[in-house]
Amino acid sequence: MAISSNNARLQAVLDDLRSGFKRFLLVAQQANERRRIYRATVWELNNLTNRDLADLGISRSHIRQLALEASQKGRANEV
């Protein structure tokens, strides 16, 4: 009896660890995707000329903020 009780507890702990690790991996993947979007957006906007940015109504000082907003756009659908 004691052995099966210990096995059940051990199995429950292992299941909790597995689910926690899966959640950790999911959050890490989502953070990596947000970083990728942020970097790509900053790179693309920085490569535009001042004239192109002005045509879009974007100031160079706002590029990082716009990239941050772009990277967090789909965040409500995560987790």
Z-matrix of the N, CA and C atoms (Angstrom, degrees):
N
C 1 1.445
C 2 1.527 1 111.47
N 3 1.319 2 116.67 1 -47.03
C 4 1.459 3 120.61 2 -177.49
C 5 1.522 4 110.86 3 -63.37
N 6 1.329 5 116.11 4 -35.49
C 7 1.459 6 119.62 5 -179.48
C 8 1.520 7 110.74 6 -67.23
N 9 1.325 8 117.86 7 -45.01
C 10 1.464 9 119.71 8 -179.51
C 11 1.524 10 110.75 9 -67.89
N 12 1.324 11 117.56 10 -33.16
C 13 1.462 12 121.36 11 176.55
C 14 1.521 13 110.34 12 -65.68
N 15 1.325 14 116.72 13 -43.47
C 16 1.467 15 120.92 14 177.62
C 17 1.521 16 111.06 15 -65.13
N 18 1.337 17 116.51 16 -40.22
C 19 1.459 18 120.45 17 178.18
C 20 1.521 19 111.07 18 -63.10
N 21 1.329 20 116.65 19 -40.20
C 22 1.461 21 120.19 20 179.39
C 23 1.526 22 110.55 21 -64.90
N 24 1.327 23 116.73 22 -42.33
C 25 1.467 24 120.28 23 178.15
C 26 1.523 25 110.83 24 -65.27
N 27 1.313 26 116.06 25 -42.56
C 28 1.460 27 120.38 26 178.50
C 29 1.523 28 110.22 27 -62.06
N 30 1.325 29 116.84 28 -42.89
C 31 1.460 30 120.84 29 178.67
C 32 1.532 31 110.83 30 -62.41
N 33 1.328 32 116.97 31 -40.43
C 34 1.465 33 120.87 32 178.80
C 35 1.528 34 110.74 33 -64.02
N 36 1.318 35 116.54 34 -41.85
C 37 1.468 36 120.58 35 178.47
C 38 1.522 37 110.34 36 -64.61
N 39 1.324 38 116.68 37 -43.86
C 40 1.468 39 120.31 38 179.03
C 41 1.522 40 111.26 39 -63.51
N 42 1.325 41 117.35 40 -39.68
C 43 1.463 42 120.69 41 177.36
C 44 1.527 43 110.94 42 -62.77
N 45 1.330 44 116.53 43 -41.77
C 46 1.465 45 120.39 44 177.46
C 47 1.529 46 110.94 45 -62.92
N 48 1.320 47 116.73 46 -42.03
C 49 1.464 48 120.62 47 178.51
C 50 1.522 49 111.32 48 -63.60
N 51 1.327 50 116.48 49 -42.64
C 52 1.469 51 120.46 50 179.24
C 53 1.525 52 110.93 51 -61.91
N 54 1.327 53 116.30 52 -47.32
C 55 1.465 54 119.00 53 -178.28
C 56 1.528 55 110.64 54 -66.49
N 57 1.327 56 117.51 55 -36.86
C 58 1.463 57 120.44 56 176.87
C 59 1.518 58 111.60 57 -64.81
N 60 1.324 59 116.72 58 -40.83
C 61 1.459 60 120.56 59 178.91
C 62 1.524 61 110.84 60 -66.64
N 63 1.338 62 117.22 61 -39.36
C 64 1.467 63 120.45 62 177.56
C 65 1.525 64 110.51 63 -62.93
N 66 1.335 65 117.14 64 -41.71
C 67 1.469 66 120.50 65 177.21
C 68 1.522 67 110.57 66 -63.00
N 69 1.340 68 116.17 67 -42.31
C 70 1.457 69 120.59 68 178.08
C 71 1.529 70 110.86 69 -59.51
N 72 1.325 71 117.27 70 -45.78
C 73 1.464 72 120.63 71 179.38
C 74 1.522 73 111.55 72 -62.61
N 75 1.326 74 116.86 73 -40.83
C 76 1.457 75 120.82 74 179.11
C 77 1.522 76 110.91 75 -62.62
N 78 1.315 77 117.04 76 -46.24
C 79 1.467 78 121.22 77 179.57
C 80 1.528 79 110.18 78 -63.87
N 81 1.326 80 117.73 79 -40.49
C 82 1.463 81 121.52 80 179.10
C 83 1.526 82 110.85 81 -64.75
N 84 1.326 83 117.66 82 -40.59
C 85 1.461 84 120.88 83 177.95
C 86 1.519 85 111.01 84 -64.70
N 87 1.319 86 116.78 85 -41.48
C 88 1.459 87 120.55 86 179.27
C 89 1.529 88 110.98 87 -65.39
N 90 1.323 89 117.07 88 -40.89
C 91 1.461 90 120.79 89 178.05
C 92 1.522 91 110.58 90 -64.75
N 93 1.319 92 116.98 91 -39.54
C 94 1.457 93 121.41 92 178.07
C 95 1.525 94 110.84 93 -63.79
N 96 1.322 95 116.94 94 -41.00
C 97 1.461 96 121.00 95 178.46
C 98 1.529 97 110.57 96 -65.47
N 99 1.336 98 117.42 97 -40.94
C 100 1.468 99 120.13 98 177.54
C 101 1.528 100 110.70 99 -63.51
N 102 1.339 101 117.48 100 -41.04
C 103 1.469 102 120.39 101 177.36
C 104 1.520 103 111.01 102 -62.92
N 105 1.330 104 116.49 103 -40.45
C 106 1.464 105 120.20 104 179.65
C 107 1.525 106 110.53 105 -62.25
N 108 1.324 107 116.69 106 -45.01
C 109 1.466 108 121.02 107 179.25
C 110 1.525 109 110.36 108 -63.46
N 111 1.331 110 116.70 109 -43.30
C 112 1.466 111 121.29 110 179.59
C 113 1.531 112 110.51 111 -59.37
N 114 1.347 113 116.11 112 -50.88
C 115 1.467 114 119.98 113 -177.98
C 116 1.522 115 111.75 114 -62.31
N 117 1.330 116 116.82 115 -41.79
C 118 1.463 117 120.24 116 -179.54
C 119 1.525 118 110.78 117 -65.26
N 120 1.328 119 116.97 118 -40.65
C 121 1.461 120 120.43 119 -179.55
C 122 1.524 121 110.76 120 -66.03
N 123 1.329 122 116.95 121 -45.39
C 124 1.470 123 120.24 122 178.28
C 125 1.522 124 109.90 123 -60.73
N 126 1.321 125 117.21 124 -44.62
C 127 1.468 126 120.97 125 -178.85
C 128 1.528 127 110.92 126 -61.36
N 129 1.333 128 116.52 127 -46.62
C 130 1.463 129 120.11 128 -178.30
C 131 1.524 130 111.61 129 -64.06
N 132 1.329 131 116.80 130 -45.39
C 133 1.463 132 119.23 131 -178.96
C 134 1.525 133 111.80 132 -69.00
N 135 1.319 134 117.97 133 -36.41
C 136 1.467 135 120.11 134 178.22
C 137 1.520 136 112.11 135 -66.89
N 138 1.313 137 117.38 136 -24.70
C 139 1.460 138 120.21 137 179.67
C 140 1.524 139 113.30 138 -83.66
N 141 1.324 140 117.47 139 -6.20
C 142 1.459 141 120.42 140 175.64
C 143 1.525 142 109.53 141 -79.08
N 144 1.320 143 115.54 142 150.99
C 145 1.463 144 119.38 143 175.91
C 146 1.520 145 109.14 144 -75.45
N 147 1.340 146 115.31 145 164.71
C 148 1.461 147 119.55 146 177.15
C 149 1.525 148 110.76 147 -59.94
N 150 1.309 149 115.77 148 -35.11
C 151 1.471 150 120.17 149 179.47
C 152 1.534 151 110.56 150 -66.22
N 153 1.328 152 116.70 151 -44.33
C 154 1.467 153 120.48 152 178.36
C 155 1.528 154 111.03 153 -61.77
N 156 1.327 155 116.16 154 -43.17
C 157 1.462 156 119.75 155 178.41
C 158 1.524 157 110.91 156 -63.37
N 159 1.332 158 116.57 157 -41.42
C 160 1.464 159 120.14 158 178.93
C 161 1.524 160 110.49 159 -63.16
N 162 1.326 161 117.06 160 -39.08
C 163 1.469 162 120.58 161 177.68
C 164 1.524 163 111.24 162 -61.96
N 165 1.329 164 116.64 163 -32.61
C 166 1.463 165 121.38 164 178.83
C 167 1.528 166 112.32 165 -85.48
N 168 1.331 167 116.33 166 -7.56
C 169 1.457 168 120.21 167 -178.77
C 170 1.518 169 112.91 168 76.54
N 171 1.343 170 115.65 169 30.01
C 172 1.468 171 121.02 170 -177.80
C 173 1.522 172 109.03 171 -116.55
N 174 1.310 173 115.31 172 132.59
C 175 1.456 174 121.53 173 174.00
C 176 1.525 175 108.19 174 -93.48
N 177 1.328 176 116.83 175 147.73
C 178 1.468 177 119.73 176 178.61
C 179 1.524 178 111.63 177 -58.33
N 180 1.313 179 116.95 178 -30.68
C 181 1.464 180 119.86 179 -179.01
C 182 1.525 181 112.65 180 -71.22
N 183 1.327 182 117.47 181 -12.16
C 184 1.461 183 121.15 182 -179.22
C 185 1.529 184 113.60 183 -101.14
N 186 1.310 185 117.23 184 0.25
C 187 1.467 186 120.69 185 -175.17
C 188 1.527 187 111.53 186 -59.91
N 189 1.325 188 117.49 187 -47.89
C 190 1.473 189 119.27 188 -177.85
C 191 1.525 190 111.70 189 -64.17
N 192 1.337 191 116.74 190 -38.83
C 193 1.464 192 119.77 191 178.91
C 194 1.529 193 110.49 192 -65.54
N 195 1.324 194 117.39 193 -42.42
C 196 1.464 195 120.78 194 178.34
C 197 1.526 196 111.20 195 -64.08
N 198 1.321 197 116.53 196 -39.12
C 199 1.467 198 120.23 197 178.42
C 200 1.522 199 110.57 198 -65.69
N 201 1.323 200 116.75 199 -39.71
C 202 1.462 201 120.60 200 177.95
C 203 1.526 202 110.38 201 -63.05
N 204 1.325 203 116.74 202 -44.03
C 205 1.464 204 120.28 203 178.23
C 206 1.525 205 111.08 204 -63.02
N 207 1.328 206 116.73 205 -40.35
C 208 1.467 207 120.44 206 179.46
C 209 1.526 208 111.14 207 -64.75
N 210 1.324 209 116.37 208 -37.76
C 211 1.466 210 119.45 209 -177.77
C 212 1.520 211 112.07 210 -74.17
N 213 1.317 212 117.68 211 -22.46
C 214 1.461 213 120.86 212 -178.67
C 215 1.519 214 112.68 213 -101.95
N 216 1.309 215 117.59 214 4.50
C 217 1.466 216 121.96 215 -175.09
C 218 1.521 217 112.95 216 -57.18
N 219 1.321 218 118.87 217 -46.62
C 220 1.457 219 121.85 218 -177.06
C 221 1.512 220 113.61 219 -93.10
N 222 1.308 221 117.33 220 13.86
C 223 1.467 222 120.78 221 -173.37
C 224 1.521 223 113.12 222 -64.33
N 225 1.319 224 118.90 223 -28.92
C 226 1.467 225 121.31 224 -179.05
C 227 1.524 226 111.23 225 -64.91
N 228 1.332 227 117.56 226 -24.48
C 229 1.462 228 121.46 227 -178.46
C 230 1.520 229 112.56 228 -86.38
N 231 1.336 230 117.40 229 -6.23
C 232 1.459 231 120.77 230 -176.57
C 233 1.520 232 111.26 231 -85.63
N 234 1.311 233 114.93 232 160.55
C 235 1.477 234 126.07 233 175.72
C 236 1.476 235 112.48 234 54.16
